[in-house]
Amino acid sequence: MPTDEPVARHSQAHEPELITDPIKKAELEASNGLRQYDLAVNFVQQALDRGAFRLRLSLILSLHRAALEGLSNYAGNFRPAGVAIIGSKHQPVPAHLVPGLVEEMCDYVNDRWSERRIAFHLGAYVMWRLNWIHPFADGNGRTSRALSFVVLSARLKAILPGTPTLPELIVENRDAYVGALDAADAAYLAGRIDVSKMEEVITALAGKQVASFLDENGGIFPGEQP
């Protein structure tokens, strides 16, 4: 799963690099990305097996830990200080507000979970909101994309088949992704929650992922008889 945040919008935090060799760093980012995606799929499968899902802090921190293990001293932990988003007008909240805001994000999802036609809205909401809070020193984009995949798939009650995966497709469509984040930021600054642009992006790319699977498998979904 790709790990790079779009060039036009990325975090800048004061943290020493654990790996300075660019090749070794890229290799670890790639392997961590695969582990993070496998973990995301596992979270969805657990929700399907239980027949229930609740978004919790522990899930979010686990996804972050998988992506940043060996790359950051703060893997699986909230940032201890401020952070800036290069290429964005949005200034993330002070570090002491992060835990409460992430809990509020979880409440937003859990309180609306049973509503009809809510899957893509919730997937879009966590994609934006986690980026808006920017709770981590690094890896916010990677974690938000994996979290969006978990929430969307769990609410759809299916692990989306096909490759590239939704998180990969989002990175490949950076302009649309960043534009949707900026649009949601602007709406929130005006006093409303509007993630419709992100919903459009996720809907289109999730459809592209599934379509790739159908193209490769003669139009047959997993579990269907040929």
mmCIF file of the C-alpha atoms, coordinates in Angstrom:
data_MODEL
# 
_entry.id   MODEL 
# 
loop_
_atom_site.group_PDB 
_atom_site.id 
_atom_site.type_symbol 
_atom_site.label_atom_id 
_atom_site.label_alt_id 
_atom_site.label_comp_id 
_atom_site.label_asym_id 
_atom_site.label_entity_id 
_atom_site.label_seq_id 
_atom_site.pdbx_PDB_ins_code 
_atom_site.Cartn_x 
_atom_site.Cartn_y 
_atom_site.Cartn_z 
_atom_site.occupancy 
_atom_site.B_iso_or_equiv 
_atom_site.pdbx_formal_charge 
_atom_site.auth_seq_id 
_atom_site.auth_comp_id 
_atom_site.auth_asym_id 
_atom_site.auth_atom_id 
_atom_site.pdbx_PDB_model_num 
ATOM 1   C CA . MET A 1 1   ? 0.000   0.000   0.000   1.00 0.00 ? 1   MET A CA 1 
ATOM 2   C CA . PRO A 1 2   ? 1.541   3.373   -0.948  1.00 0.00 ? 2   PRO A CA 1 
ATOM 3   C CA . THR A 1 3   ? 2.704   5.385   2.012   1.00 0.00 ? 3   THR A CA 1 
ATOM 4   C CA . ASP A 1 4   ? 3.649   8.828   0.727   1.00 0.00 ? 4   ASP A CA 1 
ATOM 5   C CA . GLU A 1 5   ? 1.474   11.780  1.591   1.00 0.00 ? 5   GLU A CA 1 
ATOM 6   C CA . PRO A 1 6   ? 0.630   13.973  -1.431  1.00 0.00 ? 6   PRO A CA 1 
ATOM 7   C CA . VAL A 1 7   ? 3.503   16.352  -2.185  1.00 0.00 ? 7   VAL A CA 1 
ATOM 8   C CA . ALA A 1 8   ? 1.326   19.465  -1.960  1.00 0.00 ? 8   ALA A CA 1 
ATOM 9   C CA . ARG A 1 9   ? 0.110   18.630  1.561   1.00 0.00 ? 9   ARG A CA 1 
ATOM 10  C CA . HIS A 1 10  ? 2.232   16.919  4.200   1.00 0.00 ? 10  HIS A CA 1 
ATOM 11  C CA . SER A 1 11  ? 3.065   17.072  7.889   1.00 0.00 ? 11  SER A CA 1 
ATOM 12  C CA . GLN A 1 12  ? 6.079   18.815  9.332   1.00 0.00 ? 12  GLN A CA 1 
ATOM 13  C CA . ALA A 1 13  ? 6.947   17.851  12.895  1.00 0.00 ? 13  ALA A CA 1 
ATOM 14  C CA . HIS A 1 14  ? 10.186  18.093  14.834  1.00 0.00 ? 14  HIS A CA 1 
ATOM 15  C CA . GLU A 1 15  ? 11.244  14.472  15.226  1.00 0.00 ? 15  GLU A CA 1 
ATOM 16  C CA . PRO A 1 16  ? 14.613  12.817  14.544  1.00 0.00 ? 16  PRO A CA 1 
ATOM 17  C CA . GLU A 1 17  ? 14.600  10.301  11.704  1.00 0.00 ? 17  GLU A CA 1 
ATOM 18  C CA . LEU A 1 18  ? 15.198  6.719   12.837  1.00 0.00 ? 18  LEU A CA 1 
ATOM 19  C CA . ILE A 1 19  ? 16.302  5.693   9.338   1.00 0.00 ? 19  ILE A CA 1 
ATOM 20  C CA . THR A 1 20  ? 18.307  8.109   7.230   1.00 0.00 ? 20  THR A CA 1 
ATOM 21  C CA . ASP A 1 21  ? 19.092  5.799   4.309   1.00 0.00 ? 21  ASP A CA 1 
ATOM 22  C CA . PRO A 1 22  ? 16.386  6.642   1.730   1.00 0.00 ? 22  PRO A CA 1 
ATOM 23  C CA . ILE A 1 23  ? 16.375  3.148   0.208   1.00 0.00 ? 23  ILE A CA 1 
ATOM 24  C CA . LYS A 1 24  ? 16.013  1.365   3.563   1.00 0.00 ? 24  LYS A CA 1 
ATOM 25  C CA . LYS A 1 25  ? 13.375  3.872   4.622   1.00 0.00 ? 25  LYS A CA 1 
ATOM 26  C CA . ALA A 1 26  ? 11.363  3.307   1.439   1.00 0.00 ? 26  ALA A CA 1 
ATOM 27  C CA . GLU A 1 27  ? 11.605  -0.465  1.877   1.00 0.00 ? 27  GLU A CA 1 
ATOM 28  C CA . LEU A 1 28  ? 10.339  -0.283  5.454   1.00 0.00 ? 28  LEU A CA 1 
ATOM 29  C CA . GLU A 1 29  ? 7.542   2.114   4.486   1.00 0.00 ? 29  GLU A CA 1 
ATOM 30  C CA . ALA A 1 30  ? 6.443   -0.340  1.803   1.00 0.00 ? 30  ALA A CA 1 
ATOM 31  C CA . SER A 1 31  ? 6.505   -3.372  4.099   1.00 0.00 ? 31  SER A CA 1 
ATOM 32  C CA . ASN A 1 32  ? 4.740   -1.429  6.843   1.00 0.00 ? 32  ASN A CA 1 
ATOM 33  C CA . GLY A 1 33  ? 2.111   -0.375  4.327   1.00 0.00 ? 33  GLY A CA 1 
ATOM 34  C CA . LEU A 1 34  ? 1.370   -4.003  3.526   1.00 0.00 ? 34  LEU A CA 1 
ATOM 35  C CA . ARG A 1 35  ? 1.177   -4.871  7.230   1.00 0.00 ? 35  ARG A CA 1 
ATOM 36  C CA . GLN A 1 36  ? -1.149  -1.961  7.850   1.00 0.00 ? 36  GLN A CA 1 
ATOM 37  C CA . TYR A 1 37  ? -3.480  -3.045  5.045   1.00 0.00 ? 37  TYR A CA 1 
ATOM 38  C CA . ASP A 1 38  ? -3.506  -6.632  6.322   1.00 0.00 ? 38  ASP A CA 1 
ATOM 39  C CA . LEU A 1 39  ? -4.382  -5.300  9.770   1.00 0.00 ? 39  LEU A CA 1 
ATOM 40  C CA . ALA A 1 40  ? -7.182  -3.184  8.306   1.00 0.00 ? 40  ALA A CA 1 
ATOM 41  C CA . VAL A 1 41  ? -8.631  -6.238  6.549   1.00 0.00 ? 41  VAL A CA 1 
ATOM 42  C CA . ASN A 1 42  ? -8.380  -8.176  9.812   1.00 0.00 ? 42  ASN A CA 1 
ATOM 43  C CA . PHE A 1 43  ? -10.331 -5.470  11.668  1.00 0.00 ? 43  PHE A CA 1 
ATOM 44  C CA . VAL A 1 44  ? -13.076 -5.633  9.039   1.00 0.00 ? 44  VAL A CA 1 
ATOM 45  C CA . GLN A 1 45  ? -13.195 -9.423  9.195   1.00 0.00 ? 45  GLN A CA 1 
ATOM 46  C CA . GLN A 1 46  ? -13.517 -9.303  12.980  1.00 0.00 ? 46  GLN A CA 1 
ATOM 47  C CA . ALA A 1 47  ? -16.460 -6.916  12.638  1.00 0.00 ? 47  ALA A CA 1 
ATOM 48  C CA . LEU A 1 48  ? -18.099 -9.200  10.065  1.00 0.00 ? 48  LEU A CA 1 
ATOM 49  C CA . ASP A 1 49  ? -17.607 -12.234 12.294  1.00 0.00 ? 49  ASP A CA 1 
ATOM 50  C CA . ARG A 1 50  ? -19.098 -10.426 15.301  1.00 0.00 ? 50  ARG A CA 1 
ATOM 51  C CA . GLY A 1 51  ? -21.873 -8.829  13.286  1.00 0.00 ? 51  GLY A CA 1 
ATOM 52  C CA . ALA A 1 52  ? -21.076 -5.506  14.953  1.00 0.00 ? 52  ALA A CA 1 
ATOM 53  C CA . PHE A 1 53  ? -18.548 -2.679  14.768  1.00 0.00 ? 53  PHE A CA 1 
ATOM 54  C CA . ARG A 1 54  ? -17.529 0.171   17.045  1.00 0.00 ? 54  ARG A CA 1 
ATOM 55  C CA . LEU A 1 55  ? -14.778 2.615   16.230  1.00 0.00 ? 55  LEU A CA 1 
ATOM 56  C CA . ARG A 1 56  ? -12.321 2.839   19.114  1.00 0.00 ? 56  ARG A CA 1 
ATOM 57  C CA . LEU A 1 57  ? -9.097  4.677   19.862  1.00 0.00 ? 57  LEU A CA 1 
ATOM 58  C CA . SER A 1 58  ? -7.247  1.373   20.088  1.00 0.00 ? 58  SER A CA 1 
ATOM 59  C CA . LEU A 1 59  ? -8.083  0.514   16.460  1.00 0.00 ? 59  LEU A CA 1 
ATOM 60  C CA . ILE A 1 60  ? -6.806  3.865   15.202  1.00 0.00 ? 60  ILE A CA 1 
ATOM 61  C CA . LEU A 1 61  ? -3.590  3.658   17.228  1.00 0.00 ? 61  LEU A CA 1 
ATOM 62  C CA . SER A 1 62  ? -2.993  0.097   16.007  1.00 0.00 ? 62  SER A CA 1 
ATOM 63  C CA . LEU A 1 63  ? -3.289  1.182   12.381  1.00 0.00 ? 63  LEU A CA 1 
ATOM 64  C CA . HIS A 1 64  ? -0.832  4.004   13.003  1.00 0.00 ? 64  HIS A CA 1 
ATOM 65  C CA . ARG A 1 65  ? 1.606   1.706   14.810  1.00 0.00 ? 65  ARG A CA 1 
ATOM 66  C CA . ALA A 1 66  ? 1.620   -0.710  11.886  1.00 0.00 ? 66  ALA A CA 1 
ATOM 67  C CA . ALA A 1 67  ? 2.460   2.081   9.433   1.00 0.00 ? 67  ALA A CA 1 
ATOM 68  C CA . LEU A 1 68  ? 5.159   3.791   11.508  1.00 0.00 ? 68  LEU A CA 1 
ATOM 69  C CA . GLU A 1 69  ? 6.845   0.871   13.296  1.00 0.00 ? 69  GLU A CA 1 
ATOM 70  C CA . GLY A 1 70  ? 10.603  1.372   13.040  1.00 0.00 ? 70  GLY A CA 1 
ATOM 71  C CA . LEU A 1 71  ? 10.119  4.765   11.395  1.00 0.00 ? 71  LEU A CA 1 
ATOM 72  C CA . SER A 1 72  ? 8.994   6.909   14.307  1.00 0.00 ? 72  SER A CA 1 
ATOM 73  C CA . ASN A 1 73  ? 9.492   6.995   18.056  1.00 0.00 ? 73  ASN A CA 1 
ATOM 74  C CA . TYR A 1 74  ? 5.806   7.853   18.302  1.00 0.00 ? 74  TYR A CA 1 
ATOM 75  C CA . ALA A 1 75  ? 4.434   4.877   16.362  1.00 0.00 ? 75  ALA A CA 1 
ATOM 76  C CA . GLY A 1 76  ? 1.040   4.068   17.849  1.00 0.00 ? 76  GLY A CA 1 
ATOM 77  C CA . ASN A 1 77  ? 0.969   7.223   19.985  1.00 0.00 ? 77  ASN A CA 1 
ATOM 78  C CA . PHE A 1 78  ? -0.491  10.691  19.625  1.00 0.00 ? 78  PHE A CA 1 
ATOM 79  C CA . ARG A 1 79  ? 1.929   13.513  18.924  1.00 0.00 ? 79  ARG A CA 1 
ATOM 80  C CA . PRO A 1 80  ? 3.392   15.200  22.014  1.00 0.00 ? 80  PRO A CA 1 
ATOM 81  C CA . ALA A 1 81  ? 3.605   18.651  20.445  1.00 0.00 ? 81  ALA A CA 1 
ATOM 82  C CA . GLY A 1 82  ? 2.360   20.830  17.629  1.00 0.00 ? 82  GLY A CA 1 
ATOM 83  C CA . VAL A 1 83  ? 2.554   19.977  13.942  1.00 0.00 ? 83  VAL A CA 1 
ATOM 84  C CA . ALA A 1 84  ? 2.144   21.925  10.721  1.00 0.00 ? 84  ALA A CA 1 
ATOM 85  C CA . ILE A 1 85  ? 0.582   20.836  7.416   1.00 0.00 ? 85  ILE A CA 1 
ATOM 86  C CA . ILE A 1 86  ? 2.719   22.118  4.582   1.00 0.00 ? 86  ILE A CA 1 
ATOM 87  C CA . GLY A 1 87  ? 0.570   23.161  1.622   1.00 0.00 ? 87  GLY A CA 1 
ATOM 88  C CA . SER A 1 88  ? -2.593  23.700  3.652   1.00 0.00 ? 88  SER A CA 1 
ATOM 89  C CA . LYS A 1 89  ? -4.185  26.737  5.281   1.00 0.00 ? 89  LYS A CA 1 
ATOM 90  C CA . HIS A 1 90  ? -5.387  24.552  8.150   1.00 0.00 ? 90  HIS A CA 1 
ATOM 91  C CA . GLN A 1 91  ? -3.459  24.665  11.412  1.00 0.00 ? 91  GLN A CA 1 
ATOM 92  C CA . PRO A 1 92  ? -3.968  21.472  13.460  1.00 0.00 ? 92  PRO A CA 1 
ATOM 93  C CA . VAL A 1 93  ? -5.106  21.741  17.073  1.00 0.00 ? 93  VAL A CA 1 
ATOM 94  C CA . PRO A 1 94  ? -2.681  21.804  20.021  1.00 0.00 ? 94  PRO A CA 1 
ATOM 95  C CA . ALA A 1 95  ? -1.529  18.364  21.157  1.00 0.00 ? 95  ALA A CA 1 
ATOM 96  C CA . HIS A 1 96  ? -3.470  18.410  24.444  1.00 0.00 ? 96  HIS A CA 1 
ATOM 97  C CA . LEU A 1 97  ? -6.782  18.569  22.528  1.00 0.00 ? 97  LEU A CA 1 
ATOM 98  C CA . VAL A 1 98  ? -6.047  15.564  20.324  1.00 0.00 ? 98  VAL A CA 1 
ATOM 99  C CA . PRO A 1 99  ? -7.334  12.671  22.497  1.00 0.00 ? 99  PRO A CA 1 
ATOM 100 C CA . GLY A 1 100 ? -10.695 14.312  23.143  1.00 0.00 ? 100 GLY A CA 1 
ATOM 101 C CA . LEU A 1 101 ? -11.224 15.216  19.495  1.00 0.00 ? 101 LEU A CA 1 
ATOM 102 C CA . VAL A 1 102 ? -10.377 11.694  18.328  1.00 0.00 ? 102 VAL A CA 1 
ATOM 103 C CA . GLU A 1 103 ? -12.886 10.351  20.851  1.00 0.00 ? 103 GLU A CA 1 
ATOM 104 C CA . GLU A 1 104 ? -15.494 12.757  19.458  1.00 0.00 ? 104 GLU A CA 1 
ATOM 105 C CA . MET A 1 105 ? -14.730 11.467  15.959  1.00 0.00 ? 105 MET A CA 1 
ATOM 106 C CA . CYS A 1 106 ? -15.338 7.909   17.158  1.00 0.00 ? 106 CYS A CA 1 
ATOM 107 C CA . ASP A 1 107 ? -18.620 8.998   18.771  1.00 0.00 ? 107 ASP A CA 1 
ATOM 108 C CA . TYR A 1 108 ? -19.736 10.635  15.514  1.00 0.00 ? 108 TYR A CA 1 
ATOM 109 C CA . VAL A 1 109 ? -19.226 7.369   13.648  1.00 0.00 ? 109 VAL A CA 1 
ATOM 110 C CA . ASN A 1 110 ? -20.710 5.091   16.312  1.00 0.00 ? 110 ASN A CA 1 
ATOM 111 C CA . ASP A 1 111 ? -23.779 7.285   16.875  1.00 0.00 ? 111 ASP A CA 1 
ATOM 112 C CA . ARG A 1 112 ? -24.654 7.210   13.159  1.00 0.00 ? 112 ARG A CA 1 
ATOM 113 C CA . TRP A 1 113 ? -23.652 3.628   12.386  1.00 0.00 ? 113 TRP A CA 1 
ATOM 114 C CA . SER A 1 114 ? -27.168 2.262   11.973  1.00 0.00 ? 114 SER A CA 1 
ATOM 115 C CA . GLU A 1 115 ? -28.410 5.032   9.681   1.00 0.00 ? 115 GLU A CA 1 
ATOM 116 C CA . ARG A 1 116 ? -29.289 4.167   6.095   1.00 0.00 ? 116 ARG A CA 1 
ATOM 117 C CA . ARG A 1 117 ? -26.957 5.055   3.229   1.00 0.00 ? 117 ARG A CA 1 
ATOM 118 C CA . ILE A 1 118 ? -24.288 6.166   5.676   1.00 0.00 ? 118 ILE A CA 1 
ATOM 119 C CA . ALA A 1 119 ? -21.294 4.024   4.644   1.00 0.00 ? 119 ALA A CA 1 
ATOM 120 C CA . PHE A 1 120 ? -19.642 6.422   2.198   1.00 0.00 ? 120 PHE A CA 1 
ATOM 121 C CA . HIS A 1 121 ? -20.388 9.436   4.378   1.00 0.00 ? 121 HIS A CA 1 
ATOM 122 C CA . LEU A 1 122 ? -18.671 7.834   7.375   1.00 0.00 ? 122 LEU A CA 1 
ATOM 123 C CA . GLY A 1 123 ? -15.745 6.678   5.259   1.00 0.00 ? 123 GLY A CA 1 
ATOM 124 C CA . ALA A 1 124 ? -15.345 10.217  3.942   1.00 0.00 ? 124 ALA A CA 1 
ATOM 125 C CA . TYR A 1 125 ? -15.821 11.764  7.368   1.00 0.00 ? 125 TYR A CA 1 
ATOM 126 C CA . VAL A 1 126 ? -13.028 9.809   9.086   1.00 0.00 ? 126 VAL A CA 1 
ATOM 127 C CA . MET A 1 127 ? -10.738 10.415  6.096   1.00 0.00 ? 127 MET A CA 1 
ATOM 128 C CA . TRP A 1 128 ? -11.175 14.158  6.538   1.00 0.00 ? 128 TRP A CA 1 
ATOM 129 C CA . ARG A 1 129 ? -11.580 14.419  10.290  1.00 0.00 ? 129 ARG A CA 1 
ATOM 130 C CA . LEU A 1 130 ? -8.460  12.456  11.181  1.00 0.00 ? 130 LEU A CA 1 
ATOM 131 C CA . ASN A 1 131 ? -6.491  14.633  8.778   1.00 0.00 ? 131 ASN A CA 1 
ATOM 132 C CA . TRP A 1 132 ? -8.082  17.738  10.296  1.00 0.00 ? 132 TRP A CA 1 
ATOM 133 C CA . ILE A 1 133 ? -7.160  16.712  13.844  1.00 0.00 ? 133 ILE A CA 1 
ATOM 134 C CA . HIS A 1 134 ? -3.744  15.525  12.626  1.00 0.00 ? 134 HIS A CA 1 
ATOM 135 C CA . PRO A 1 135 ? -3.192  13.523  15.821  1.00 0.00 ? 135 PRO A CA 1 
ATOM 136 C CA . PHE A 1 136 ? 0.186   12.069  14.853  1.00 0.00 ? 136 PHE A CA 1 
ATOM 137 C CA . ALA A 1 137 ? 3.649   13.495  14.303  1.00 0.00 ? 137 ALA A CA 1 
ATOM 138 C CA . ASP A 1 138 ? 3.754   11.601  10.997  1.00 0.00 ? 138 ASP A CA 1 
ATOM 139 C CA . GLY A 1 139 ? 1.601   9.073   9.147   1.00 0.00 ? 139 GLY A CA 1 
ATOM 140 C CA . ASN A 1 140 ? -1.698  10.939  9.396   1.00 0.00 ? 140 ASN A CA 1 
ATOM 141 C CA . GLY A 1 141 ? -2.536  10.405  5.729   1.00 0.00 ? 141 GLY A CA 1 
ATOM 142 C CA . ARG A 1 142 ? -1.592  6.729   5.785   1.00 0.00 ? 142 ARG A CA 1 
ATOM 143 C CA . THR A 1 143 ? -3.685  6.127   8.887   1.00 0.00 ? 143 THR A CA 1 
ATOM 144 C CA . SER A 1 144 ? -6.691  8.097   7.652   1.00 0.00 ? 144 SER A CA 1 
ATOM 145 C CA . ARG A 1 145 ? -6.801  6.162   4.381   1.00 0.00 ? 145 ARG A CA 1 
ATOM 146 C CA . ALA A 1 146 ? -6.581  2.804   6.142   1.00 0.00 ? 146 ALA A CA 1 
ATOM 147 C CA . LEU A 1 147 ? -9.204  3.892   8.680   1.00 0.00 ? 147 LEU A CA 1 
ATOM 148 C CA . SER A 1 148 ? -11.541 5.029   5.919   1.00 0.00 ? 148 SER A CA 1 
ATOM 149 C CA . PHE A 1 149 ? -11.199 1.610   4.287   1.00 0.00 ? 149 PHE A CA 1 
ATOM 150 C CA . VAL A 1 150 ? -12.039 -0.126  7.584   1.00 0.00 ? 150 VAL A CA 1 
ATOM 151 C CA . VAL A 1 151 ? -15.088 2.021   8.315   1.00 0.00 ? 151 VAL A CA 1 
ATOM 152 C CA . LEU A 1 152 ? -16.431 1.831   4.767   1.00 0.00 ? 152 LEU A CA 1 
ATOM 153 C CA . SER A 1 153 ? -15.941 -1.930  4.426   1.00 0.00 ? 153 SER A CA 1 
ATOM 154 C CA . ALA A 1 154 ? -17.332 -2.709  7.887   1.00 0.00 ? 154 ALA A CA 1 
ATOM 155 C CA . ARG A 1 155 ? -20.442 -0.608  7.217   1.00 0.00 ? 155 ARG A CA 1 
ATOM 156 C CA . LEU A 1 156 ? -20.906 -2.190  3.778   1.00 0.00 ? 156 LEU A CA 1 
ATOM 157 C CA . LYS A 1 157 ? -20.469 -5.569  5.503   1.00 0.00 ? 157 LYS A CA 1 
ATOM 158 C CA . ALA A 1 158 ? -17.927 -6.678  2.918   1.00 0.00 ? 158 ALA A CA 1 
ATOM 159 C CA . ILE A 1 159 ? -14.181 -6.513  2.376   1.00 0.00 ? 159 ILE A CA 1 
ATOM 160 C CA . LEU A 1 160 ? -13.881 -4.677  -0.914  1.00 0.00 ? 160 LEU A CA 1 
ATOM 161 C CA . PRO A 1 161 ? -12.207 -6.958  -3.472  1.00 0.00 ? 161 PRO A CA 1 
ATOM 162 C CA . GLY A 1 162 ? -9.814  -5.926  -6.213  1.00 0.00 ? 162 GLY A CA 1 
ATOM 163 C CA . THR A 1 163 ? -6.516  -4.141  -6.719  1.00 0.00 ? 163 THR A CA 1 
ATOM 164 C CA . PRO A 1 164 ? -5.304  -1.477  -6.549  1.00 0.00 ? 164 PRO A CA 1 
ATOM 165 C CA . THR A 1 165 ? -7.002  -1.076  -3.171  1.00 0.00 ? 165 THR A CA 1 
ATOM 166 C CA . LEU A 1 166 ? -8.942  2.011   -2.130  1.00 0.00 ? 166 LEU A CA 1 
ATOM 167 C CA . PRO A 1 167 ? -6.022  3.424   -0.064  1.00 0.00 ? 167 PRO A CA 1 
ATOM 168 C CA . GLU A 1 168 ? -3.708  2.933   -3.051  1.00 0.00 ? 168 GLU A CA 1 
ATOM 169 C CA . LEU A 1 169 ? -6.170  4.532   -5.454  1.00 0.00 ? 169 LEU A CA 1 
ATOM 170 C CA . ILE A 1 170 ? -6.538  7.555   -3.204  1.00 0.00 ? 170 ILE A CA 1 
ATOM 171 C CA . VAL A 1 171 ? -2.787  8.139   -3.330  1.00 0.00 ? 171 VAL A CA 1 
ATOM 172 C CA . GLU A 1 172 ? -2.849  7.716   -7.113  1.00 0.00 ? 172 GLU A CA 1 
ATOM 173 C CA . ASN A 1 173 ? -5.565  10.393  -7.296  1.00 0.00 ? 173 ASN A CA 1 
ATOM 174 C CA . ARG A 1 174 ? -3.802  12.950  -5.128  1.00 0.00 ? 174 ARG A CA 1 
ATOM 175 C CA . ASP A 1 175 ? -5.338  16.089  -6.616  1.00 0.00 ? 175 ASP A CA 1 
ATOM 176 C CA . ALA A 1 176 ? -8.900  14.907  -5.995  1.00 0.00 ? 176 ALA A CA 1 
ATOM 177 C CA . TYR A 1 177 ? -7.988  13.707  -2.491  1.00 0.00 ? 177 TYR A CA 1 
ATOM 178 C CA . VAL A 1 178 ? -6.288  16.949  -1.450  1.00 0.00 ? 178 VAL A CA 1 
ATOM 179 C CA . GLY A 1 179 ? -9.036  19.023  -3.059  1.00 0.00 ? 179 GLY A CA 1 
ATOM 180 C CA . ALA A 1 180 ? -11.656 17.125  -1.063  1.00 0.00 ? 180 ALA A CA 1 
ATOM 181 C CA . LEU A 1 181 ? -9.709  17.671  2.162   1.00 0.00 ? 181 LEU A CA 1 
ATOM 182 C CA . ASP A 1 182 ? -9.422  21.390  1.451   1.00 0.00 ? 182 ASP A CA 1 
ATOM 183 C CA . ALA A 1 183 ? -13.142 21.636  0.637   1.00 0.00 ? 183 ALA A CA 1 
ATOM 184 C CA . ALA A 1 184 ? -14.086 19.931  3.922   1.00 0.00 ? 184 ALA A CA 1 
ATOM 185 C CA . ASP A 1 185 ? -11.657 22.174  5.829   1.00 0.00 ? 185 ASP A CA 1 
ATOM 186 C CA . ALA A 1 186 ? -13.261 25.276  4.304   1.00 0.00 ? 186 ALA A CA 1 
ATOM 187 C CA . ALA A 1 187 ? -16.765 24.054  5.133   1.00 0.00 ? 187 ALA A CA 1 
ATOM 188 C CA . TYR A 1 188 ? -15.811 23.372  8.751   1.00 0.00 ? 188 TYR A CA 1 
ATOM 189 C CA . LEU A 1 189 ? -14.231 26.808  9.040   1.00 0.00 ? 189 LEU A CA 1 
ATOM 190 C CA . ALA A 1 190 ? -17.606 28.190  7.922   1.00 0.00 ? 190 ALA A CA 1 
ATOM 191 C CA . GLY A 1 191 ? -19.340 26.248  10.696  1.00 0.00 ? 191 GLY A CA 1 
ATOM 192 C CA . ARG A 1 192 ? -20.625 23.119  8.977   1.00 0.00 ? 192 ARG A CA 1 
ATOM 193 C CA . ILE A 1 193 ? -19.599 19.541  8.284   1.00 0.00 ? 193 ILE A CA 1 
ATOM 194 C CA . ASP A 1 194 ? -19.602 18.892  4.546   1.00 0.00 ? 194 ASP A CA 1 
ATOM 195 C CA . VAL A 1 195 ? -17.551 15.971  3.250   1.00 0.00 ? 195 VAL A CA 1 
ATOM 196 C CA . SER A 1 196 ? -19.536 15.569  0.036   1.00 0.00 ? 196 SER A CA 1 
ATOM 197 C CA . LYS A 1 197 ? -16.464 16.067  -2.150  1.00 0.00 ? 197 LYS A CA 1 
ATOM 198 C CA . MET A 1 198 ? -14.647 13.310  -0.281  1.00 0.00 ? 198 MET A CA 1 
ATOM 199 C CA . GLU A 1 199 ? -17.721 11.089  -0.570  1.00 0.00 ? 199 GLU A CA 1 
ATOM 200 C CA . GLU A 1 200 ? -17.574 11.546  -4.336  1.00 0.00 ? 200 GLU A CA 1 
ATOM 201 C CA . VAL A 1 201 ? -13.888 10.626  -4.403  1.00 0.00 ? 201 VAL A CA 1 
ATOM 202 C CA . ILE A 1 202 ? -14.321 7.521   -2.256  1.00 0.00 ? 202 ILE A CA 1 
ATOM 203 C CA . THR A 1 203 ? -17.415 6.349   -4.118  1.00 0.00 ? 203 THR A CA 1 
ATOM 204 C CA . ALA A 1 204 ? -15.686 6.605   -7.471  1.00 0.00 ? 204 ALA A CA 1 
ATOM 205 C CA . LEU A 1 205 ? -12.489 4.911   -6.347  1.00 0.00 ? 205 LEU A CA 1 
ATOM 206 C CA . ALA A 1 206 ? -14.222 2.123   -4.418  1.00 0.00 ? 206 ALA A CA 1 
ATOM 207 C CA . GLY A 1 207 ? -16.174 1.420   -7.601  1.00 0.00 ? 207 GLY A CA 1 
ATOM 208 C CA . LYS A 1 208 ? -12.921 1.338   -9.529  1.00 0.00 ? 208 LYS A CA 1 
ATOM 209 C CA . GLN A 1 209 ? -11.420 -1.182  -7.094  1.00 0.00 ? 209 GLN A CA 1 
ATOM 210 C CA . VAL A 1 210 ? -14.413 -3.518  -7.340  1.00 0.00 ? 210 VAL A CA 1 
ATOM 211 C CA . ALA A 1 211 ? -14.587 -3.108  -11.123 1.00 0.00 ? 211 ALA A CA 1 
ATOM 212 C CA . SER A 1 212 ? -10.970 -4.236  -11.415 1.00 0.00 ? 212 SER A CA 1 
ATOM 213 C CA . PHE A 1 213 ? -11.840 -7.412  -9.524  1.00 0.00 ? 213 PHE A CA 1 
ATOM 214 C CA . LEU A 1 214 ? -14.849 -8.109  -11.732 1.00 0.00 ? 214 LEU A CA 1 
ATOM 215 C CA . ASP A 1 215 ? -12.791 -7.562  -14.875 1.00 0.00 ? 215 ASP A CA 1 
ATOM 216 C CA . GLU A 1 216 ? -10.257 -10.127 -13.688 1.00 0.00 ? 216 GLU A CA 1 
ATOM 217 C CA . ASN A 1 217 ? -12.857 -12.665 -12.537 1.00 0.00 ? 217 ASN A CA 1 
ATOM 218 C CA . GLY A 1 218 ? -15.475 -12.642 -15.277 1.00 0.00 ? 218 GLY A CA 1 
ATOM 219 C CA . GLY A 1 219 ? -17.930 -10.491 -13.358 1.00 0.00 ? 219 GLY A CA 1 
ATOM 220 C CA . ILE A 1 220 ? -18.193 -12.960 -10.446 1.00 0.00 ? 220 ILE A CA 1 
ATOM 221 C CA . PHE A 1 221 ? -18.097 -11.660 -6.863  1.00 0.00 ? 221 PHE A CA 1 
ATOM 222 C CA . PRO A 1 222 ? -16.309 -13.603 -4.107  1.00 0.00 ? 222 PRO A CA 1 
ATOM 223 C CA . GLY A 1 223 ? -18.523 -16.465 -2.957  1.00 0.00 ? 223 GLY A CA 1 
ATOM 224 C CA . GLU A 1 224 ? -20.657 -16.531 -6.080  1.00 0.00 ? 224 GLU A CA 1 
ATOM 225 C CA . GLN A 1 225 ? -20.858 -19.672 -8.179  1.00 0.00 ? 225 GLN A CA 1 
ATOM 226 C CA . PRO A 1 226 ? -19.607 -19.359 -11.771 1.00 0.00 ? 226 PRO A CA 1 
# 
